[in-house]
Amino acid sequence: MSTGTIASSTAWPDSLTPDLLRLVDMPTPYLVTDLDTVAARYRAFTAAMPWATAFYAMKCNPAPEILRTLAAEGSSFEVASLGELRALQALGVDPATVLYSNPIKPPAHIAKAAGTGLWRFAFDSPGELAKISMRAPGAAVYVRLLVDDSTSVFPLAGKFGADVEDAYDLMLLARRLGLRPYGVAFHVGSQCESTGAWRSAVRTAGELMARLRPEGIELEMLNLGGGFPARYLAAEPSIEQIGEVIGSELDVLPYRPGLIAAGTGRHLVAESSVLAATVIGRETRGAENWLYLEVGAHHGLAESGQAPGGWDYPTLTSLEDHAEVPRLPFILSGPTCDSSDTFAYGVELPATVTVGDVLYFGSAGAYTLPYATSFNGFPPPTPIFVGTVPPARH
Ligand SMILES: Cc1ncc(COP(=O)(O)O)c(C=O)c1O
């Protein structure tokens, strides 16, 4: 994590610079999102992958303003639960256009989702197929493949996925159960840093397609999952580079499914937001400099603890001379009595930073607010929006 000038690889919306945020007449903590940046990321994504349909994975930021912005741009949506589907329905999204991509679903959610007209469900096990065949007879199902997620910052750690052999057996079982063997999906892990991960995952999907074809099963959908990276501090492959690699792999598949879906989350929204939090305490403990903020791991910065070695949000301060003054390494912690909300170590910040100053965390639009709690009675950041807010559909 660093402060001062923002590295050129980092995306910091021009509308959300500290000079402008100092003028915001709003108590901290808040998460400010530039909706025009969301729209721009969506357009760049679809330009880089014109053969794909983006299904926004709303789990990473389900703010209605963001959902409406993406819907207005033409995005489709992917859900992880009935609750997410209900939120889309409230905005006028047709459930028949939505993918239900959580491989393990509460049985009641399957039945109720099917009742709305949603017809495509992910799975990766016989148990899930049994649930789907009983609660959503005749539904279309897509199998989640196990692929290498080791080049991602947030791997899925073996929680989901079937290998090709098991996926083949499962698709035949799906047909025997009266379901429609519809597609294949994978997830290379969130914030994936290597184009090679998609290359080998698409090849693995191709192996499954080749195995199923002699059985008379031609898949209608290939879901490339999420994992498309956003810019923080490290250099990531660009969406254009990833699009080129996937595009060339699609050309050598046994055949091309009619729908190439991309269940992308983080890439579309992370760079659009800045999290602002005020320093509530500064203490020296032994040789360590501690900063206590209004937010920590329990109030939106949970991902900092999930990445091996910590997670790098580009960070600025409200100090007008923040780029010039000497720096000190700080430990950053949240406001609670719990030690588990400490979220960063060795952060170089202006040595003069003190109580009342504000820290601005950039690229904070994904997996922040949905994780935030009111633990210890401290409120989560307030969401605010700038840019073009699209009207509600009804
Ligand atoms: C099934 C599925 N699709 C898409 C995503 C979104 O991933 P990302 O935010 O890395 O794009 C996730 C995230 O966990 C997921 O589980």
The ligand as a MOL file (V3000), in Angstrom:
LIG
                    3D

  0  0  0     0  0            999 V3000
M  V30 BEGIN CTAB
M  V30 COUNTS 16 16 0 0 0
M  V30 BEGIN ATOM
M  V30 1 C -19.7840 -17.9300 -9.7860 0
M  V30 2 C -19.0980 -16.6210 -9.7210 0
M  V30 3 N -19.1210 -15.8390 -10.8110 0
M  V30 4 C -18.5270 -14.6150 -10.7920 0
M  V30 5 C -17.8950 -14.1310 -9.6690 0
M  V30 6 C -17.2920 -12.7560 -9.7150 0
M  V30 7 O -15.9110 -12.8070 -9.6770 0
M  V30 8 P -15.0540 -11.4780 -9.8940 0
M  V30 9 O -15.5470 -10.4440 -8.9680 0
M  V30 10 O -13.6600 -11.9130 -9.6420 0
M  V30 11 O -15.2360 -11.0540 -11.3230 0
M  V30 12 C -17.8240 -14.9320 -8.5150 0
M  V30 13 C -17.1220 -14.4460 -7.3200 0
M  V30 14 O -16.9570 -15.0900 -6.3310 0
M  V30 15 C -18.4570 -16.2080 -8.5520 0
M  V30 16 O -18.4570 -16.9960 -7.4660 0
M  V30 END ATOM
M  V30 BEGIN BOND
M  V30 1 1 1 2
M  V30 2 1 2 3
M  V30 3 2 2 15
M  V30 4 2 3 4
M  V30 5 1 4 5
M  V30 6 1 5 6
M  V30 7 2 5 12
M  V30 8 1 6 7
M  V30 9 1 7 8
M  V30 10 2 8 9
M  V30 11 1 8 10
M  V30 12 1 8 11
M  V30 13 1 12 13
M  V30 14 1 12 15
M  V30 15 2 13 14
M  V30 16 1 15 16
M  V30 END BOND
M  V30 END CTAB
M  END
